[in-house]
Amino acid sequence: MGKTQLNRTWNEIRTNDSWAIFKIMSEFVNGFEKMSKIGPSVSIFGSARTKPGDKYYELAVLIANKIVDHGYGVITGGGPGIMEAGNKGAHIGGGTSVGLNIELPFEQHDNPYIDNDKSIDHDYFFVRKVMFVKYSQGFVVMPGGFGTLDELFEAITLIQTKKIEKFPIILVGTEYWTGLMDWIKATMVKTHKTVSPEDLDLINIVDTEDEVITILDDFYRKYALSPNF
C-alpha cells in the first residue's frame, strides 16, 4: 500500500470514528431513558452456554424468582443460558425483567422472558456495561466465561476506585468460584499486595437462593436501598 492510499485509508477511519459518536450517544440516551424508569434492580450474570436442566440454570431461575419476590427487578444480558434463566425467574414471579442485548456473531439472541418494554439492544459492549453498573443495586454472578469475568471485575474495580457506590457482589457456586478467590487472596492480596484485603469485603460466595436474598436484604437494611442513578 502506497503512502497516498495509506493516508486516504486513515482519513476514512477517522471520519467513520467521528460519525460513530452519534450512534454511541443514541445508545446511551435510549438506555438512560428506559433504565431510569425500572427502579431498584439486581443484575444476574453467567454463561450463555448453560442449558435448561443444568443445575446452575435452574438455580438462576430460583434466584431471580426470589429476587423479584423481595421487591427488586432483574437485569440480564438478555441472551440464552443463565441470562434466559434470570429473565425466566423474574417473569414467572411477575417482576421486572430487563434484557440488555448485544449483537454478537455467536451465542447471543433475545430470550422470550424479557418484558416487552424492557428489551434494549446494544452494538457496543462498553455502553451495555455502563447500563449494568449504573442501574444495578447488586450483582449475582453465576458460573460463566470471559464475559462474566469481565463484568465481575468491572464492578469490583469501580467500587474499589469509588467511581460507584458499594453494592453486594454475590458469586454463586462454591465449587466454581473458590479457586479463583483463593488465588486472589493468596497471590494478589498476600504475596504481591496488588489488592487490599478490604477490596474483597463485599464479595460473597454462596450456593443457594436463600443465601443470595439474605445478603441482599441484610445489605440494604444496613445501608438503605437507593438507586445508583
N, C-alpha and C positions, 0 to 999 in steps of 0.2 A: 504494500500500500504506500503510495507516494505521500509527500508532505501535504500537498493540496487536498487530497482525498481524506487524509487523517484529520486535518483541520475542519473540513466540512462535516465529517462524522462526529467530531467532538462538539461542534456547534449545534448539530441536530440533537445530540444527547442533552446539552444544556437547555435548549429550547423545550424539549419534552419534559425535563425535570421541572422547569418553571411552571408549565401548564399543569403538571401533576399536583401542584399545591392546591389548586381549586378542587380537585377530586378528593384530596385528603381533607380539606376543610369541610366539604359536603358530608363526608363520613362522620366527622366529629360533630357537626351540627345536628345531623339526623340522630346520631347516638345520644347526644346530650338531651335532646328534646324528648326522646322516648324513655330513656333510662331515668331521668329525673322524676318521672311520674310513678315509678314502680314501688317506692317505699323500701324499707329495710329488707335486704335480701342476703342470702348466703350463696357463694359460688361453689359448685361441685366440679372438680377436675378429675380426669382419668383417661385411660386408653380408649381410643376409638375402635380398637380391635377386640375388646371384651364382648363376648356374645351373650345373649339371653340364656339363662340357665347356669352361667358361671357364678360362683359364689359371690364374687365382688359386684357383678351386675345386679344380682338380686339384693345384695346388701345396700347398694346405692339407691335402689328403689325404696327400700325401707327407710333409709336415712332421709331421703328427700320428702317422703310422706310425713315423717315425723317433724321435719323442719317446718313445713307449711302448717302442720297441726299446732305448732307453737308460735305461729304468727309471723314467720319470716317468709319471704319469697325465695325462689330457687333460680339461680342463673347458671347456665352451662354454655359450652361451646356450640350447642345446637346440632351436633352431628350424631353419629351412631355410637355404639358401645356404652361406656359409662355416662357419656353426655345424654344419650337417649334414656338411660335408666334414671338419671336425675330428673329429667323432664317428665318421665312417666310417673314417678312417685309423686311429684308435685301436682300433676294432672289428676291422678287418682284421688289425691287428697283435696282437690278443689281449690288449690292455692295458686299463687302467681308462678307462672312457668315461662322463663325467658330463655331465648336461644340467640347467642352471638355467633352467627355463622361466618365461616371463612371459605373463600374459594380456593380449593386445592386440586392438584392433579390426581389425587387418590384419596380414598377413605372417607372424605367429607361429603355428606349430603344431609339435608334437613331431616330431622326426625318428626314424627307426626304428633308429638305430645307438647309442642310449644304453643302457647296462646297465640291466636291469630294476629293480635295487635302487638305482639312482643317478640317477633322474629326479626332480627336485624342483621343484614348482610354486610360483610366487610371484604375488601380486597387487601387491606394492609394489616399485618399482624400487630404492629405497634399501636394502631388505633384501637383494635379489639382488646388489647391488653389494658389500655387506659380505661376502657369501659368496665372490664372486670374489676380492676382495683378501685376505681373511683366510686363505684356503686355497690360494692360488696361490704358487708359487715363481718364477714368471716370466710375462710377458705376451708373446704373439706376436700382433701386430696386423696383420691383413691389410687391404686396401682396404675402406673402409666409409663409412657416412654419419654423421649426427649422434650416433646411439647409440654407434658405435665411438669417435668423438672424445670423447664424454662419459666413456666407460670409460678411455680413454687418459689424459686429463687428470686424472681422479680419481686414478689410480695415481701419476702424476707428482707431483701435489700432496701426496699422503700421504707419499711418500718425501721430498719437499722439506722438509716440515714435521716430519719424523721421527716421524710417527704410526705408521708401519710400518717394518720393516726394508728395507734396499735389496735389490732384486732386478732382474734384467735386463729391459729393455723392448726388444723387437725389432720394428721396423717392416719389413714385408715388401713390397717393391715400390718400387724406386728411383724409377721414373717417377711413382708416385703420391704419395710422401711427401716428395721432395726439396724441392718448392716450399714446403711448409708449414714444414719445418725451416729452410730458408734465410730465410724471413720471421721466424721466431722469433729466429734468430741475429742478423739484421741490425736488426730493429725493436725487439724486446723486450730482447735482450742488449746490443747495441752502441749503438743510438741512444738508447733511453729508459731502459735499465738497470733494467727492471722484473723481469728474470730474471738470475740469476747464471750465468756460464758453466759452473760445476761442476754446476748443476742438470741439465744435459743429458748428463753423463758416462755415464750408464747407458743412454742411448738409442742404439740402433744401427739402421742401415738396411741391409738385405740383400736378396738376390734368390733364394737357393737354400735348400733344406732342409739341406744340409751346413753352410752358414754359421750357420743357426739353432742346430743342435746344437753346433757348435764354441763359440759364445758361451755357451750354457747350461752345457756341460761345463767350459769354462775358468773361468767364474764360480764354479761350485760346487766345483771343485778348489781354488780360491783361498780361498773363504770357508767351505767345508764345508757340505754340504746339511743344512738343518734346517728343519722346518716352521715357519710363521709363528705357529702357534697353540700 
